[in-house]
Amino acid sequence: MNIIFFGSPSYSCKVLESLLANKHVVQTVVTQNFKNNRRTKTPVGLLSESKNINTLYPADLSDKKFIKILKSYNADLYIVYAYGKILPPELIMLPKYGVINIHCSLLPRWRGAAPIQRALEKGDLKTGITFFKIDKSLDTGAIIASYEYNIEENDHALLLEDKLTQIAVDHLEEVFILNSNSSNFIQQSESSASYAKKIHKAEAIINWNDDACSICRKIRALTGGPVAETELFGIKFKVWKAKEVLHAGDEEPGRLIRFNYDELCIVSNNGAVSIEKLQLPGKNIISARDLFNSNSAFVGKIKQYLNK
């Protein structure tokens, strides 16, 4: 099958690699314009070029010259996975068998830019991969197939990206067959729809007035960026892993209460959060144990505070 692939981040590279491994002809790859607010080419762009595939970095998908180029390929199918832009109607009409979008949720739940993050943040018990036909609206097209995944306690955004991508790869060939029979497609229920809005950097700041469960969900949701962060003794640092712990004291939220080989523990609303992995400015990710064993001025301030 002659395919044009649209994708950008590193996890979408696996789908491109699968298409190539299954002997499909990837005529060209379209990825985000690296000159537009980007210092480097996307991971998909770099992979595509390394495979000697014609790689396009359009700044405007509606540009007539770009559309003419895609039309010249006379492709059978377009595959879109985490490309990052909405395809205009002029492109959707070009391929013989339409455009298939791979989406990291069980549509119509979590349409939009950040389905993995919002599912984790909300505490969803399950998510999945949906293959659907792109239409003129955002993530509203007819569903070809969906595949469920039960979210595990230790799953975070980066891990879920990999797991859901593997589910997509495992079912690609099956979906190509299903795509040939539109009578089996499922129309999305608008009454069941929810929207996964884009993650903004301001959301990364931990609000210790939130309950411990919500804070830990946020930390898991933001591992792929911008990464949750907080501040102690004038030092802002990122929190990569944490767990909810019981605490019945009357300290105000945000107060540090314990620091040892296993945890850096801060009070939240109705409980506390034990930080297990963190990252100080300009440093690598470390464990609470690594921090406790260090001789930095930051650690000295923490120990001095707790030993008052």
C-alpha positions in Angstrom: 0.0 0.0 0.0 1.3 3.5 -0.8 1.2 5.6 2.3 2.0 9.1 3.4 2.8 9.3 7.1 2.2 12.4 9.3 3.9 12.4 12.7 6.3 14.4 14.9 7.4 13.2 18.4 9.7 10.3 19.2 6.9 7.9 20.2 5.3 8.2 16.7 8.5 6.9 15.2 7.5 3.4 16.1 4.5 3.5 13.8 6.6 4.7 10.9 9.1 1.9 11.6 6.3 -0.6 11.6 5.0 0.6 8.2 8.4 0.2 6.7 9.0 -3.2 8.3 5.7 -4.5 6.9 6.8 -3.6 3.4 4.4 -0.7 2.8 5.6 2.0 0.5 6.0 5.2 2.5 6.1 7.6 -0.3 6.8 10.6 1.9 6.7 11.8 5.5 5.1 15.0 6.7 6.3 16.4 10.0 6.2 19.7 11.9 8.1 22.6 10.5 11.4 22.7 12.4 12.0 26.3 11.5 8.7 27.4 13.2 9.5 27.7 16.9 11.9 24.7 16.8 15.6 24.6 17.0 16.0 21.1 15.7 14.1 18.7 13.4 11.4 16.5 14.9 12.3 12.9 15.8 10.1 11.7 13.0 11.8 14.0 10.5 15.3 12.7 11.6 14.2 9.1 11.3 12.6 9.6 7.9 15.6 11.3 6.5 17.8 8.5 7.9 15.7 6.0 5.9 16.1 8.2 2.7 12.4 9.0 2.6 11.3 12.3 1.1 10.5 14.4 4.2 8.3 17.5 4.2 8.3 20.2 6.8 5.4 22.4 5.7 4.7 25.6 7.6 1.2 25.8 6.1 -0.8 22.7 5.3 -3.1 24.7 3.1 -0.3 26.0 0.9 -1.3 25.3 -2.7 2.3 24.1 -3.6 2.3 21.7 -0.7 -1.1 20.3 -1.6 0.0 19.9 -5.2 3.0 17.9 -4.1 0.9 15.5 -2.0 -1.6 15.1 -4.8 1.2 14.1 -7.2 1.9 11.0 -5.1 -1.6 9.6 -5.7 -1.3 7.8 -2.3 -3.7 5.0 -1.2 -3.8 6.1 2.5 -2.6 8.8 4.9 -1.7 7.7 8.5 -1.6 10.4 11.1 -0.1 9.8 14.6 0.7 12.7 16.9 1.4 15.1 14.0 0.4 18.1 16.0 -1.7 20.0 13.4 -5.2 19.7 12.0 -5.3 18.6 8.4 -7.4 20.9 6.1 -10.3 19.5 4.0 -8.2 19.8 0.8 -5.8 17.1 2.1 -8.4 14.8 3.6 -10.0 14.3 0.2 -6.8 13.3 -1.6 -5.9 9.6 -0.6 -7.9 6.8 -2.2 -8.8 5.1 1.1 -9.0 8.3 3.2 -7.0 9.4 6.3 -6.7 7.3 9.4 -5.8 9.0 12.7 -4.4 7.1 15.6 -5.5 8.7 18.8 -4.4 7.8 22.4 -7.8 7.5 24.1 -11.0 5.7 23.8 -12.9 8.2 21.7 -15.1 10.1 22.1 -13.5 10.5 25.6 -10.5 12.9 25.6 -10.6 14.4 22.1 -7.9 17.0 21.7 -4.2 17.6 22.3 -3.4 15.9 25.6 -5.5 12.7 26.0 -2.9 10.7 27.9 -2.2 13.5 30.4 -5.8 14.3 31.0 -6.7 10.6 31.5 -4.0 10.3 34.2 -4.8 13.6 35.8 -8.5 12.6 36.0 -7.7 9.2 37.5 -9.2 7.2 34.6 -9.0 3.4 35.2 -8.7 2.6 31.5 -7.7 4.2 28.2 -6.7 2.9 24.8 -6.0 3.5 21.2 -8.6 4.5 18.7 -8.2 4.4 14.9 -10.7 6.7 13.2 -11.3 8.4 9.9 -10.4 12.1 10.0 -13.2 14.5 9.0 -13.5 18.3 9.1 -13.8 18.5 12.9 -11.3 17.7 15.8 -11.3 14.0 16.6 -14.9 13.5 15.6 -14.7 11.1 12.7 -16.1 7.6 12.4 -14.3 4.9 14.5 -12.7 2.0 12.6 -11.5 0.2 15.8 -10.7 0.8 19.4 -8.4 -1.2 21.7 -8.6 -0.9 25.5 -5.8 -0.7 28.0 -6.2 -0.8 31.8 -4.1 1.9 33.4 -1.7 0.5 36.0 -0.8 2.2 39.3 2.7 3.1 38.2 1.9 4.2 34.7 3.0 7.8 33.9 2.6 9.8 30.7 5.9 8.7 29.1 5.2 5.0 29.9 1.7 5.2 28.6 2.9 6.8 25.3 5.1 3.7 24.7 2.4 1.2 25.8 -0.3 2.7 23.7 2.0 3.1 20.7 2.8 -0.6 20.9 -0.9 -1.4 20.9 -1.3 0.8 17.8 1.6 -1.0 16.1 0.2 -4.4 17.0 -3.1 -3.7 15.3 -2.1 -1.6 12.2 -2.5 -4.4 9.7 -5.8 -5.4 11.1 -7.1 -1.8 10.9 -6.0 -1.6 7.2 -8.3 -4.5 6.5 -11.1 -3.0 8.6 -10.8 0.3 6.8 -11.9 -1.3 3.6 -15.5 -1.8 4.9 -17.0 1.5 6.0 -20.3 -0.2 6.9 -18.7 -1.4 10.1 -17.5 2.0 11.3 -18.9 3.4 14.5 -20.2 6.9 14.7 -19.0 8.8 17.8 -21.6 9.7 20.5 -21.4 13.5 21.1 -23.1 13.1 24.5 -20.2 11.0 25.7 -17.5 13.3 24.4 -14.9 15.1 26.5 -12.0 17.4 25.6 -8.4 17.0 26.5 -7.1 20.6 26.4 -3.4 21.3 25.7 -1.1 21.3 28.7 0.2 24.7 29.7 3.4 25.3 31.6 1.6 27.1 34.4 -0.2 23.8 35.2 3.1 22.3 36.3 3.3 24.3 39.5 2.1 22.0 42.3 -0.6 23.5 44.5 -0.2 22.0 47.9 -3.7 23.0 48.8 -4.9 20.2 46.5 -5.4 16.7 48.0 -2.5 14.3 47.8 -4.2 12.0 45.3 -4.7 14.8 42.8 -1.1 16.0 43.2 0.3 12.6 42.5 -1.9 12.2 39.5 -0.6 15.5 38.1 3.0 14.4 38.7 2.3 11.2 36.7 0.5 13.1 34.0 3.3 15.6 33.4 6.3 13.4 33.1 6.5 14.0 29.4 6.5 17.7 30.0 6.4 20.3 31.3 7.0 18.1 34.5 5.5 19.0 37.8 7.5 21.4 40.0 7.6 23.0 43.4 9.9 25.2 45.5 11.6 24.8 48.9 13.9 27.3 50.5 14.1 29.4 47.3 15.0 26.4 45.1 12.6 25.4 42.3 12.8 21.7 41.4 11.0 19.2 39.2 9.1 16.3 40.7 9.3 13.1 38.6 7.8 10.5 41.0 5.8 10.7 44.2 3.2 8.8 46.2 0.4 9.6 48.4 0.9 9.0 52.2 -1.3 9.3 55.2 -0.8 12.3 57.4 -3.1 13.5 60.2 -1.1 16.5 61.5 -2.4 20.1 61.5 0.5 21.6 59.5 -0.3 23.9 56.7 -0.2 22.5 53.1 3.3 23.0 51.6 5.2 22.4 54.8 8.1 20.0 54.7 7.7 17.3 57.5 10.1 14.5 56.7 13.4 13.9 54.9 15.3 10.6 54.9 16.8 8.0 52.7 13.4 7.1 51.2 11.5 10.3 50.9 11.1 14.0 50.9 7.6 14.5 52.4 5.4 17.6 52.1 2.0 18.2 53.5 -1.0 18.6 51.2 -4.6 19.0 51.8 -5.9 16.0 53.7 -2.6 14.1 53.6 0.9 14.3 52.4 3.0 13.6 49.3 6.3 11.6 49.5 8.6 12.7 46.7 10.7 9.8 45.5 12.5 11.2 42.4 13.3 14.8 41.7 15.5 17.1 39.6 17.3 20.2 40.8 18.0 23.0 38.3 20.6 22.0 35.8 21.0 18.6 37.3 20.1 15.0 36.5 17.0 13.2 37.9 17.9 11.7 41.3 16.2 9.7 44.1 15.4 11.0 47.5 18.2 8.9 48.8 20.7 10.5 46.4 19.5 13.9 47.6 19.8 12.9 51.3 23.3 11.7 50.8 24.5 14.8 49.1 26.3 17.7 50.8 24.6 20.5 48.9 23.6 23.8 50.5 20.0 22.9 49.7 20.2 19.7 51.7 21.8 21.5 54.5 18.9 24.0 54.7 16.4 21.1 54.7 18.1 19.2 57.5 18.6 22.4 59.5 15.0 23.2 59.2 13.8 19.8 60.3 16.3 19.6 63.2 15.0 22.8 64.8 
